[in-house]
Amino acid sequence: MGIFYLYLRIFKFLFKITRMENPGTRLPPTFNDLDVGIILYQPSTGEILDVNEYTERLFGYSADQLRAMQVDEYTAPSTPFTQEEVVHFIQTAISGEQQSFEWQIERLNGEFRWTRVSLTETTIDGSRYVLGQVNDITEYKSRENLLQLLTRVIRHNLRNDMSVLIGYAEQLRTAIEDDRLEEEVETILDVATEVGNLSNAIKEIEQVTDADVTKRYPRNLCTVAREHVETAQSTYPECEFSIDASTDVWVTADEGLTYALDHAIRNAVEHNDRDTPKVTVTVDDDIENEVGQIQIIDNGPPIPEMEINAIDERTKTSSTYHGSGVGLWIMKWCVDSLGGKLTFKERSPRGNVVCLSLPKMDQRRE
């Protein structure tokens, strides 16, 4: 922050010269030396007057393009800011109340990046403006999500599971001749298996956050869905699979899409209590909301509400919670990182619908 205000002072000093040499209001070239985005706003309309070169690289658009765009054209669907909301932030900042918020942007190439924006009022040569400082916090957000999951798993699930394991082991020591021995041994085995599965989940999370995995490129949801159904059919021959994917829908995605869809199909089969599990995968083009949807439909028991609530960031995990929703958490994390949305719905009379909604590729990027 210190260097930002140092350059702010330099900006005020150089502003008169810059304004005389360039049409309109522009940032001094000195701001191009900063490794942080700087945006100069017109306070009454929220219009972008100028940006530095770092902002151009971060957003993928030129300064001229950004001046002509509305904020929703480069905002990810996960943080749907409107032009009116941005103007409100700017006008609040011009009153002297600094504004700071997180904002997920959508770059020209379809990639999503998390940023933290600070808006500060400044008076230059008698005119009032708002300067926006934009920091790329994408890596920070990934580490934050990883820490949150590891905290959930290590400090809660693993701790509780091991407490149960130790408790039954102590009972075994004093009940060797007890008729309940077989049942308690089975309980120990079940808990130990669950602990092993949680360890595998941690390993998978580390793989999801690998830099090579998060590289994004165009993906056809129909192709992705067919490939997963084909693989699942060979893995689970006892399951009856079907697919409805007749319309090509293109999105920009990384391997997070693969992880999310794999978990959804796996859960639909492995948690199904029917003699013949049935799983249908559909691909839809939601034209109205400009998203592509993959739905995984099963005939199994309803997903426990506590598992769904556990992945809600607003829900605090209680000390009595004991769930296996790490797989759901991975799914939500992957879908969120792509600017999409993960939803769950019960079917009537039986079954579940898990829906992965992802922003479609903009036609201008094809």
TIVEX-233440 format. One line per 4 residues: number of its first residue (from 1); their letters; for each residue x, y, z of N, C-alpha, C. Coordinates in steps of 0.1 Angstrom, whole numbers, plus 5000, padded with zeros to 4 digits. Layout:
<rs>
NUM	A	X:Y:Z:X:Y:Z:X:Y:Z ~ ...
</rs>
This chain:
<rs>
1	MGIF	5008:4988:5000:5000:5000:5000:5009:5013:5000 ~ 5020:5012:5006:5029:5024:5007:5033:5029:4994 ~ 5037:5020:4985:5042:5024:4972:5030:5030:4963 ~ 5018:5025:4966:5006:5030:4959:5004:5045:4962
5	YLYL	5005:5049:4975:5004:5063:4979:5015:5071:4975 ~ 5027:5065:4974:5039:5073:4969:5036:5077:4954 ~ 5031:5067:4946:5028:5070:4932:5016:5079:4931 ~ 5007:5079:4941:4996:5088:4941:5001:5103:4942
9	RIFK	5011:5105:4950:5017:5118:4951:5024:5122:4938 ~ 5031:5112:4932:5038:5115:4920:5027:5118:4909 ~ 5016:5111:4909:5005:5113:4900:5000:5127:4900 ~ 4998:5132:4912:4993:5145:4914:5003:5156:4908
13	FLFK	5015:5153:4910:5026:5162:4906:5026:5163:4890 ~ 5025:5150:4884:5026:5150:4870:5013:5152:4862 ~ 5002:5153:4869:4989:5153:4863:4988:5164:4853 ~ 4992:5176:4857:4990:5188:4848:4997:5186:4835
17	ITRM	5009:5181:4835:5017:5179:4823:5010:5168:4814 ~ 5006:5157:4821:5000:5146:4813:4987:5150:4807 ~ 4979:5158:4814:4966:5162:4808:4968:5171:4796 ~ 4979:5179:4796:4981:5188:4785:4986:5181:4773
21	ENPG	4994:5170:4775:5000:5162:4764:4990:5152:4758 ~ 4980:5148:4765:4971:5138:4761:4956:5143:4761 ~ 4948:5138:4751:4934:5142:4752:4927:5135:4763 ~ 4918:5141:4770:4911:5135:4781:4920:5134:4793
25	TRLP	4915:5127:4803:4923:5125:4816:4930:5112:4816 ~ 4943:5112:4818:4951:5100:4816:4960:5098:4828 ~ 4964:5086:4831:4974:5083:4841:4988:5086:4836 ~ 4997:5091:4845:5010:5093:4841:5017:5080:4837
29	PTFN	5026:5080:4828:5033:5067:4824:5040:5061:4835 ~ 5043:5068:4846:5050:5062:4858:5042:5051:4864 ~ 5029:5051:4862:5021:5041:4868:5022:5027:4861 ~ 5028:5027:4849:5030:5015:4842:5042:5007:4849
33	DLDV	5049:5013:4858:5060:5006:4865:5055:4997:4876 ~ 5042:4999:4880:5036:4992:4892:5032:4978:4888 ~ 5035:4969:4897:5030:4955:4896:5016:4954:4903 ~ 5008:4963:4901:4994:4963:4906:4985:4971:4896
37	GIIL	4973:4967:4895:4964:4974:4886:4960:4987:4891 ~ 4959:4998:4883:4955:5011:4887:4944:5015:4877 ~ 4932:5019:4882:4922:5024:4873:4917:5038:4878 ~ 4916:5047:4869:4912:5060:4872:4897:5062:4867
41	YQPS	4888:5065:4877:4874:5066:4875:4869:5080:4875 ~ 4859:5082:4867:4851:5095:4867:4840:5092:4878 ~ 4840:5100:4889:4832:5096:4901:4817:5097:4899 ~ 4812:5106:4890:4798:5107:4889:4791:5096:4881
45	TGEI	4799:5091:4871:4793:5081:4862:4799:5067:4863 ~ 4811:5066:4870:4818:5054:4871:4826:5050:4859 ~ 4826:5059:4849:4833:5057:4837:4848:5055:4839 ~ 4854:5046:4833:4869:5044:4833:4875:5054:4824
49	LDVN	4884:5062:4830:4891:5073:4823:4904:5067:4817 ~ 4911:5059:4825:4924:5053:4821:4928:5042:4830 ~ 4936:5033:4825:4942:5022:4833:4957:5021:4830 ~ 4964:5015:4839:4979:5013:4836:4980:5000:4829
53	EYTE	4993:4997:4824:4995:4985:4816:4993:4972:4824 ~ 4995:4972:4837:4993:4960:4845:4978:4956:4844 ~ 4969:4966:4845:4955:4963:4844:4951:4958:4830 ~ 4957:4963:4819:4955:4957:4806:4959:4942:4806
57	RLFG	4970:4939:4812:4975:4925:4811:4966:4916:4820 ~ 4961:4921:4831:4953:4914:4840:4939:4911:4834 ~ 4933:4921:4828:4920:4919:4823:4920:4913:4809 ~ 4931:4915:4802:4932:4910:4788:4927:4920:4778
61	YSAD	4922:4931:4782:4916:4941:4773:4925:4954:4773 ~ 4925:4961:4762:4933:4973:4761:4926:4984:4769 ~ 4933:4995:4772:4927:5007:4779:4915:5012:4771 ~ 4916:5013:4758:4905:5018:4749:4893:5009:4750
65	QLRA	4895:4996:4751:4884:4987:4752:4877:4988:4765 ~ 4885:4989:4776:4879:4990:4789:4871:5003:4791 ~ 4876:5014:4785:4868:5027:4785:4854:5026:4779 ~ 4853:5017:4769:4840:5016:4762:4831:5005:4768
69	MQVD	4836:4997:4778:4828:4986:4783:4821:4988:4796 ~ 4810:4981:4798:4803:4981:4811:4809:4970:4820 ~ 4808:4972:4833:4815:4963:4842:4811:4949:4841 ~ 4798:4946:4837:4793:4932:4837:4799:4925:4825
73	EYTA	4806:4932:4816:4812:4925:4804:4825:4919:4808 ~ 4831:4922:4819:4843:4916:4824:4842:4911:4838 ~ 4830:4908:4842:4828:4903:4856:4823:4889:4855 ~ 4829:4880:4863:4826:4866:4863:4811:4864:4869
77	PSTP	4804:4854:4864:4791:4852:4869:4790:4850:4884 ~ 4801:4845:4891:4800:4843:4905:4799:4856:4913 ~ 4803:4867:4907:4802:4880:4914:4796:4890:4905 ~ 4783:4889:4903:4776:4897:4892:4774:4911:4896
81	FTQE	4785:4919:4896:4784:4933:4899:4777:4940:4887 ~ 4768:4950:4889:4762:4958:4879:4769:4971:4878 ~ 4767:4978:4867:4773:4991:4866:4768:5000:4877 ~ 4755:4999:4881:4750:5007:4891:4757:5005:4905
85	EVVH	4760:4992:4908:4766:4989:4920:4780:4995:4921 ~ 4787:4994:4909:4801:4999:4909:4801:5014:4911 ~ 4791:5021:4904:4790:5035:4906:4787:5039:4921 ~ 4779:5030:4927:4776:5033:4942:4789:5032:4950
89	FIQT	4798:5022:4947:4810:5020:4954:4819:5033:4951 ~ 4820:5037:4939:4828:5048:4935:4823:5061:4942 ~ 4810:5063:4942:4805:5075:4948:4806:5075:4963 ~ 4806:5063:4969:4809:5062:4983:4823:5066:4986
93	AISG	4832:5061:4977:4847:5064:4979:4849:5079:4977 ~ 4842:5086:4968:4845:5100:4966:4841:5109:4978 ~ 4832:5103:4986:4828:5110:4999:4839:5109:5009 ~ 4850:5102:5007:4860:5100:5016:4861:5087:5023
97	EQQS	4851:5078:5021:4850:5065:5027:4856:5055:5018 ~ 4868:5050:5021:4875:5041:5012:4868:5028:5011 ~ 4867:5022:4999:4859:5010:4996:4869:4999:4993 ~ 4866:4987:4998:4875:4975:4995:4866:4963:4994
101	FEWQ	4868:4955:4984:4860:4943:4982:4867:4934:4972 ~ 4862:4921:4973:4868:4911:4964:4859:4910:4951 ~ 4865:4907:4940:4858:4908:4927:4865:4897:4918 ~ 4857:4888:4913:4862:4878:4903:4859:4883:4889
105	IERL	4870:4886:4882:4868:4891:4868:4869:4880:4858 ~ 4864:4883:4846:4865:4873:4835:4873:4880:4825 ~ 4885:4874:4822:4894:4879:4812:4889:4877:4798 ~ 4896:4884:4788:4891:4883:4775:4892:4868:4770
109	NGEF	4902:4860:4775:4903:4846:4770:4894:4837:4778 ~ 4885:4842:4786:4876:4834:4793:4880:4829:4807 ~ 4893:4832:4811:4898:4828:4823:4892:4837:4834 ~ 4890:4831:4846:4885:4838:4858:4897:4841:4868
113	RWTR	4898:4853:4873:4908:4856:4883:4901:4864:4894 ~ 4905:4860:4906:4901:4867:4918:4909:4880:4921 ~ 4903:4891:4924:4910:4903:4927:4905:4909:4939 ~ 4913:4918:4946:4908:4926:4956:4910:4941:4952
117	VSLT	4899:4948:4953:4899:4962:4948:4897:4972:4959 ~ 4906:4982:4959:4905:4993:4969:4902:5006:4961 ~ 4892:5013:4965:4889:5026:4959:4891:5037:4968 ~ 4899:5047:4963:4903:5059:4971:4900:5072:4964
121	ETTI	4895:5081:4971:4892:5094:4966:4905:5103:4965 ~ 4906:5110:4955:4918:5120:4954:4913:5132:4947 ~ 4919:5143:4951:4917:5156:4944:4929:5160:4937 ~ 4928:5163:4924:4940:5166:4915:4936:5178:4907
125	DGSR	4945:5189:4909:4943:5201:4902:4929:5206:4903 ~ 4923:5205:4915:4910:5210:4917:4898:5201:4913 ~ 4901:5190:4906:4891:5181:4902:4892:5168:4911 ~ 4880:5162:4913:4880:5150:4922:4878:5138:4913
129	YVLG	4886:5127:4917:4886:5115:4910:4886:5103:4920 ~ 4884:5091:4915:4886:5079:4923:4896:5070:4916 ~ 4906:5066:4924:4916:5057:4920:4913:5043:4925 ~ 4913:5033:4916:4911:5019:4920:4924:5012:4920
133	QVND	4928:5005:4931:4939:4996:4931:4934:4982:4930 ~ 4939:4974:4920:4934:4961:4918:4946:4951:4920 ~ 4944:4942:4929:4954:4932:4932:4949:4918:4928 ~ 4957:4910:4921:4954:4897:4917:4956:4888:4930
137	ITEY	4945:4882:4935:4946:4873:4947:4942:4859:4944 ~ 4943:4855:4931:4938:4842:4927:4945:4831:4935 ~ 4958:4832:4936:4966:4821:4943:4963:4822:4958 ~ 4961:4833:4963:4957:4834:4977:4944:4828:4980
141	KSRE	4934:4830:4971:4921:4823:4972:4922:4808:4972 ~ 4930:4803:4963:4932:4789:4962:4938:4783:4975 ~ 4948:4790:4980:4954:4785:4993:4944:4786:5004 ~ 4936:4797:5004:4926:4799:5014:4916:4787:5014
145	NLLQ	4911:4783:5002:4902:4772:5001:4908:4759:5005 ~ 4921:4757:5002:4928:4745:5006:4929:4744:5021 ~ 4933:4756:5027:4934:4756:5041:4921:4753:5048 ~ 4910:4759:5043:4897:4757:5048:4893:4742:5048
149	LLTR	4896:4735:5037:4893:4721:5036:4901:4713:5045 ~ 4914:4716:5045:4923:4708:5054:4919:4710:5068 ~ 4915:4722:5072:4911:4724:5086:4899:4716:5089 ~ 4889:4716:5079:4877:4708:5081:4880:4693:5083
153	VIRH	4889:4688:5074:4892:4674:5074:4900:4670:5087 ~ 4911:4677:5089:4921:4673:5099:4916:4676:5113 ~ 4910:4688:5115:4906:4692:5128:4892:4687:5132 ~ 4885:4682:5122:4871:4678:5125:4869:4663:5122
157	NLRN	4868:4660:5109:4865:4647:5105:4875:4636:5111 ~ 4888:4639:5108:4898:4629:5113:4898:4628:5128 ~ 4897:4640:5135:4897:4640:5149:4886:4632:5155 ~ 4874:4634:5150:4862:4627:5155:4862:4612:5152
161	DMSV	4867:4609:5139:4868:4595:5136:4878:4587:5145 ~ 4889:4593:5147:4899:4587:5156:4894:4585:5170 ~ 4886:4595:5175:4880:4594:5188:4871:4582:5189 ~ 4863:4580:5179:4854:4568:5178:4862:4555:5178
165	LIGY	4873:4555:5170:4881:4543:5169:4888:4540:5182 ~ 4893:4550:5189:4899:4547:5202:4889:4542:5212 ~ 4877:4548:5212:4867:4544:5221:4863:4530:5220 ~ 4861:4525:5208:4858:4511:5205:4869:4502:5208
169	AEQL	4881:4506:5206:4893:4498:5209:4894:4496:5224 ~ 4891:4506:5232:4892:4505:5246:4881:4495:5251 ~ 4869:4495:5245:4859:4486:5248:4863:4471:5245 ~ 4869:4470:5234:4874:4456:5230:4884:4450:5240
173	RTAI	4892:4459:5245:4902:4454:5255:4896:4448:5267 ~ 4884:4453:5271:4877:4447:5283:4866:4438:5279 ~ 4863:4436:5267:4852:4428:5263:4855:4417:5253 ~ 4866:4410:5255:4871:4400:5246:4860:4389:5245
177	EDDR	4854:4386:5256:4844:4375:5256:4830:4380:5253 ~ 4828:4392:5250:4815:4398:5248:4809:4394:5235 ~ 4796:4392:5234:4789:4388:5222:4790:4400:5211 ~ 4792:4412:5216:4792:4423:5207:4805:4425:5200
181	LEEE	4814:4416:5203:4828:4418:5197:4828:4419:5182 ~ 4821:4411:5175:4821:4411:5161:4815:4424:5156 ~ 4804:4429:5162:4798:4441:5157:4808:4453:5159 ~ 4815:4453:5170:4824:4465:5173:4836:4464:5164
185	VETI	4841:4452:5161:4852:4451:5152:4848:4456:5138 ~ 4836:4453:5134:4831:4459:5121:4830:4474:5121 ~ 4826:4479:5133:4826:4494:5134:4839:4500:5133 ~ 4849:4494:5139:4863:4499:5138:4868:4498:5124
189	LDVA	4865:4487:5117:4869:4486:5103:4862:4497:5094 ~ 4849:4500:5097:4842:4510:5090:4848:4524:5092 ~ 4851:4527:5104:4857:4540:5107:4871:4541:5101 ~ 4879:4531:5102:4892:4531:5097:4892:4533:5082
193	TEVG	4882:4527:5075:4880:4529:5061:4877:4543:5057 ~ 4868:4549:5065:4864:4563:5063:4876:4572:5064 ~ 4885:4569:5075:4897:4578:5076:4906:4576:5064 ~ 4907:4564:5059:4915:4562:5047:4910:4570:5035
197	NLSN	4896:4570:5034:4890:4577:5023:4892:4592:5024 ~ 4892:4598:5036:4895:4612:5038:4909:4615:5034 ~ 4918:4606:5037:4932:4608:5034:4934:4609:5018 ~ 4926:4600:5011:4926:4601:4997:4921:4614:4992
201	AIKE	4911:4619:4999:4904:4632:4995:4914:4643:4996 ~ 4922:4643:5006:4933:4654:5008:4942:4653:4996 ~ 4947:4641:4993:4956:4639:4981:4950:4645:4968 ~ 4937:4642:4967:4930:4646:4954:4929:4662:4954
205	IEQV	4927:4668:4966:4926:4682:4966:4940:4688:4962 ~ 4950:4683:4967:4964:4687:4963:4966:4686:4948 ~ 4960:4676:4942:4961:4675:4927:4953:4685:4920 ~ 4941:4688:4925:4932:4698:4919:4939:4712:4919
209	TDAD	4946:4715:4929:4952:4728:4930:4966:4729:4923 ~ 4970:4719:4917:4983:4719:4909:4982:4729:4898 ~ 4992:4737:4895:4992:4747:4885:4989:4741:4871 ~ 4994:4730:4868:4992:4724:4855:4977:4720:4853
213	VTKR	4970:4716:4864:4956:4712:4863:4947:4724:4861 ~ 4951:4736:4865:4942:4748:4865:4944:4756:4852 ~ 4951:4750:4842:4952:4756:4829:4939:4754:4821 ~ 4933:4765:4816:4920:4764:4810:4920:4765:4794
217	YPRN	4911:4758:4789:4910:4757:4774:4895:4754:4770 ~ 4891:4756:4758:4877:4753:4754:4874:4738:4756 ~ 4862:4736:4762:4858:4722:4764:4843:4721:4759 ~ 4840:4710:4752:4827:4707:4747:4820:4698:4758
221	LCTV	4810:4703:4764:4803:4696:4775:4798:4683:4771 ~ 4793:4682:4758:4788:4669:4753:4799:4659:4752 ~ 4811:4663:4747:4822:4654:4746:4827:4649:4760 ~ 4828:4659:4769:4832:4655:4783:4822:4646:4789
225	AREH	4809:4648:4788:4799:4639:4794:4800:4625:4788 ~ 4801:4624:4775:4802:4611:4768:4814:4603:4773 ~ 4825:4610:4774:4838:4603:4779:4836:4598:4793 ~ 4830:4606:4802:4828:4601:4816:4818:4590:4817
229	VETA	4808:4590:4809:4798:4579:4809:4804:4567:4804 ~ 4812:4567:4794:4819:4556:4788:4828:4549:4799 ~ 4836:4558:4805:4845:4553:4816:4838:4547:4827 ~ 4827:4554:4832:4819:4549:4843:4812:4536:4840
233	QSTY	4808:4534:4828:4801:4521:4824:4811:4509:4826 ~ 4823:4511:4822:4833:4501:4823:4837:4499:4838 ~ 4837:4509:4846:4841:4508:4860:4830:4502:4868 ~ 4817:4506:4865:4805:4501:4873:4796:4493:4863
237	PECE	4800:4481:4859:4791:4473:4850:4778:4470:4855 ~ 4776:4470:4869:4763:4467:4874:4753:4479:4873 ~ 4758:4490:4869:4750:4502:4868:4744:4504:4854 ~ 4732:4509:4853:4726:4512:4840:4728:4527:4837
241	FSID	4736:4530:4827:4739:4544:4824:4731:4548:4811 ~ 4728:4560:4810:4722:4566:4798:4727:4580:4797 ~ 4727:4586:4785:4731:4599:4783:4723:4607:4772 ~ 4720:4619:4775:4713:4628:4766:4721:4640:4764
245	ASTD	4729:4640:4753:4738:4651:4750:4738:4653:4735 ~ 4728:4660:4730:4727:4661:4716:4731:4675:4711 ~ 4732:4685:4720:4735:4699:4716:4749:4702:4721 ~ 4758:4706:4712:4772:4710:4716:4771:4723:4724
249	VWVT	4777:4723:4736:4778:4735:4744:4793:4736:4748 ~ 4799:4748:4745:4813:4750:4748:4815:4759:4760 ~ 4824:4756:4768:4828:4764:4780:4843:4765:4780 ~ 4848:4774:4788:4862:4775:4791:4865:4768:4805
253	ADEG	4872:4757:4805:4874:4750:4818:4887:4744:4819 ~ 4891:4740:4831:4903:4733:4834:4899:4719:4839 ~ 4909:4712:4844:4905:4698:4849:4896:4697:4861 ~ 4893:4709:4866:4883:4710:4877:4870:4704:4873
257	LTYA	4866:4707:4860:4854:4701:4854:4854:4686:4855 ~ 4866:4680:4851:4867:4666:4851:4866:4660:4865 ~ 4872:4666:4875:4871:4662:4889:4856:4663:4894 ~ 4850:4674:4891:4836:4676:4896:4827:4666:4890
261	LDHA	4828:4663:4877:4819:4654:4871:4821:4640:4875 ~ 4834:4636:4877:4838:4623:4881:4832:4620:4895 ~ 4833:4630:4904:4827:4628:4918:4812:4627:4917 ~ 4806:4635:4909:4791:4634:4908:4786:4621:4903
265	IRNA	4793:4615:4893:4789:4602:4888:4792:4591:4898 ~ 4804:4592:4904:4808:4582:4914:4799:4582:4926 ~ 4795:4593:4931:4786:4594:4942:4772:4588:4938 ~ 4768:4591:4926:4755:4586:4922:4754:4571:4922
269	VEHN	4766:4564:4919:4766:4550:4918:4769:4544:4932 ~ 4780:4548:4939:4784:4542:4951:4775:4544:4963 ~ 4767:4555:4963:4757:4557:4974:4743:4553:4970 ~ 4742:4545:4959:4729:4540:4955:4726:4527:4961
273	DRDT	4714:4525:4967:4710:4513:4974:4701:4504:4966 ~ 4700:4507:4953:4691:4498:4944:4699:4487:4939 ~ 4693:4475:4936:4700:4464:4930:4706:4468:4917 ~ 4699:4476:4909:4704:4481:4896:4704:4496:4897
277	PKVT	4715:4502:4901:4716:4517:4901:4714:4522:4886 ~ 4706:4533:4885:4704:4540:4872:4709:4554:4873 ~ 4718:4558:4863:4723:4571:4863:4722:4577:4849 ~ 4716:4588:4848:4715:4595:4835:4722:4608:4835
281	VTVD	4730:4611:4825:4738:4623:4824:4732:4631:4812 ~ 4728:4644:4814:4723:4652:4804:4731:4665:4802 ~ 4731:4670:4790:4738:4683:4787:4727:4692:4781 ~ 4726:4704:4787:4716:4714:4782:4723:4727:4779
285	DDIE	4717:4734:4770:4722:4748:4767:4711:4758:4772 ~ 4714:4764:4784:4705:4774:4790:4708:4787:4783 ~ 4701:4790:4773:4703:4802:4765:4700:4815:4773 ~ 4689:4814:4781:4685:4826:4788:4695:4830:4798
289	NEVG	4702:4821:4805:4712:4824:4815:4726:4823:4810 ~ 4727:4820:4797:4740:4819:4791:4750:4810:4798 ~ 4745:4798:4802:4753:4788:4808:4750:4774:4802 ~ 4760:4766:4803:4759:4752:4799:4757:4743:4811
293	QIQI	4748:4733:4811:4745:4725:4823:4748:4711:4820 ~ 4754:4704:4830:4755:4690:4830:4747:4685:4842 ~ 4737:4676:4840:4729:4671:4851:4732:4656:4853 ~ 4734:4652:4865:4736:4638:4869:4724:4634:4877
297	IDNG	4716:4625:4871:4703:4621:4876:4704:4606:4881 ~ 4700:4603:4893:4701:4590:4898:4688:4585:4904 ~ 4687:4573:4908:4675:4567:4914:4678:4562:4928 ~ 4689:4569:4935:4693:4565:4948:4686:4572:4959
301	PPIP	4690:4570:4971:4684:4577:4983:4688:4592:4982 ~ 4680:4601:4989:4683:4615:4988:4697:4618:4995 ~ 4704:4628:4989:4716:4632:4995:4713:4638:5009 ~ 4719:4634:5020:4716:4640:5033:4717:4655:5033
305	EMEI	4708:4661:5039:4708:4676:5040:4720:4681:5047 ~ 4725:4674:5057:4736:4678:5064:4749:4679:5056 ~ 4749:4670:5046:4761:4670:5036:4760:4682:5027 ~ 4749:4685:5023:4747:4697:5014:4750:4710:5022
309	NAID	4745:4711:5034:4747:4722:5043:4762:4724:5046 ~ 4769:4713:5047:4783:4714:5051:4792:4721:5041 ~ 4787:4722:5028:4795:4728:5018:4791:4743:5016 ~ 4781:4747:5024:4777:4761:5023:4786:4769:5032
313	ERTK	4793:4779:5026:4803:4787:5033:4796:4795:5045 ~ 4783:4797:5044:4777:4804:5055:4773:4795:5067 ~ 4775:4782:5065:4771:4772:5075:4784:4768:5083 ~ 4783:4771:5096:4794:4767:5105:4793:4753:5109
317	TSST	4804:4745:5108:4803:4731:5111:4802:4729:5126 ~ 4792:4722:5131:4790:4720:5146:4800:4709:5151 ~ 4801:4709:5164:4810:4699:5170:4804:4685:5168 ~ 4791:4684:5165:4785:4670:5164:4784:4666:5150
321	YHGS	4788:4675:5140:4787:4671:5126:4797:4660:5123 ~ 4792:4649:5116:4801:4638:5112:4797:4634:5098 ~ 4802:4640:5088:4797:4637:5075:4808:4633:5066 ~ 4805:4628:5054:4815:4624:5044:4814:4633:5032
325	GVGL	4811:4646:5034:4808:4655:5023:4820:4661:5017 ~ 4832:4655:5019:4844:4661:5013:4843:4660:4998 ~ 4838:4650:4992:4836:4649:4978:4827:4660:4972 ~ 4816:4663:4980:4808:4674:4976:4815:4687:4976
329	WIMK	4824:4689:4986:4831:4701:4988:4841:4703:4976 ~ 4847:4692:4972:4856:4692:4960:4848:4696:4948 ~ 4836:4691:4946:4828:4694:4935:4825:4709:4935 ~ 4820:4714:4946:4817:4728:4947:4829:4737:4944
333	WCVD	4840:4734:4950:4852:4741:4948:4856:4742:4933 ~ 4856:4731:4927:4859:4731:4912:4850:4739:4904 ~ 4837:4737:4907:4827:4745:4899:4828:4760:4902 ~ 4829:4763:4914:4831:4778:4918:4843:4784:4911
337	SLGG	4854:4777:4911:4866:4782:4905:4864:4785:4890 ~ 4854:4779:4883:4852:4781:4869:4841:4791:4867 ~ 4837:4798:4878:4826:4808:4877:4812:4802:4876 ~ 4811:4790:4879:4798:4783:4878:4791:4781:4891
341	KLTF	4781:4772:4891:4772:4770:4903:4769:4755:4904 ~ 4769:4750:4916:4766:4736:4918:4753:4736:4926 ~ 4743:4728:4921:4730:4727:4929:4726:4713:4930 ~ 4717:4711:4940:4712:4697:4943:4697:4698:4944
345	KERS	4690:4688:4939:4676:4687:4939:4671:4673:4941 ~ 4661:4670:4949:4655:4657:4950:4645:4654:4939 ~ 4645:4642:4934:4635:4638:4924:4623:4632:4931 ~ 4612:4632:4924:4600:4626:4929:4597:4614:4919
349	PRGN	4595:4602:4924:4593:4598:4938:4606:4595:4945 ~ 4617:4594:4937:4630:4590:4944:4642:4594:4935 ~ 4653:4597:4941:4665:4600:4934:4669:4615:4936 ~ 4680:4618:4929:4687:4631:4930:4690:4637:4917
353	VVCL	4691:4650:4916:4696:4657:4904:4707:4666:4909 ~ 4719:4663:4904:4731:4672:4907:4734:4680:4894 ~ 4734:4693:4895:4735:4701:4883:4748:4710:4884 ~ 4756:4709:4874:4768:4717:4872:4765:4727:4861
357	SLPK	4764:4740:4865:4761:4751:4856:4774:4759:4854 ~ 4778:4760:4841:4791:4768:4838:4788:4778:4827 ~ 4795:4790:4828:4793:4800:4818:4798:4795:4805 ~ 4790:4798:4794:4794:4794:4781:4805:4803:4775
361	MDQR	4812:4797:4766:4822:4806:4759:4816:4817:4752 ~ 4821:4829:4753:4816:4840:4746:4820:4838:4731 ~ 4810:4841:4722:4812:4839:4708:4824:4847:4703 ~ 4827:4858:4709:4838:4866:4704:4851:4860:4707
365	RE	4852:4849:4715:4865:4843:4718:4867:4831:4710 ~ 4857:4826:4702:4859:4814:4695:4867:4816:4682
</rs>
